[in-house]
Amino acid sequence: MKITKDLLRAIRNDLPMKLTIVRLGQHGPIAKQSDGYFRFACPSCKELRATVNPKNNLAHCFSCGENYNNIDLMMMQGHDFLPAVDILGNWLEQYQRDLGARKSSA
C-alpha cells in the first residue's frame, strides 16, 4: 500500500476511531459509549476521559490534555508507523467496502 497524504487524511478522519478500538480488541483501551460520545481510556494517563469528537474523528483526553488520532492509537499499542498505516489502511478499505454494500442494499 502506497502511503499518500490522502491515505493518511482518510485514516485520521474517515476511519471511525470506535472501529479502530473495537478491532484492537483486548489489546486496545477500555472504551464505552456515553452521553452520545465515544470515550476510551487515555493511553497516557489511563483515565476513561479520552473523548472522540464526532465532527473530526479526533480524541482529546479531558484529564491530561493529550490528543489522539487512529495512527497515534496504533503506535501507542506498540506498532511502528509504517505497519500501523498498513493495518489501518486495510481496515479503512474494509470499512469503505462495508459502507458501499450497505448503501447498495438500502
C-alpha positions, 0 to 999 in steps of 0.5 A: 500500500502506497502511503499518500497524504490522502491515505493518511487524511482518510485514516485520521478522519474517515476511519471511525476511531470506535472501529479502530478500538473495537478491532484492537480488541483486548489489546486496545483501551477500555472504551464505552459509549456515553452521553452520545460520545465515544470515550476510551481510556487515555493511553497516557494517563489511563483515565476513561476521559479520552473523548472522540469528537464526532465532527473530526474523528479526533480524541482529546483526553479531558484529564491530561490534555493529550490528543489522539488520532487512529495512527497515534492509537496504533503506535501507542499499542506498540506498532511502528508507523509504517505497519500501523498505516498498513493495518489501518489502511486495510481496515479503512478499505474494509470499512469503505467496502462495508459502507458501499454494500450497505448503501447498495442494499438500502 
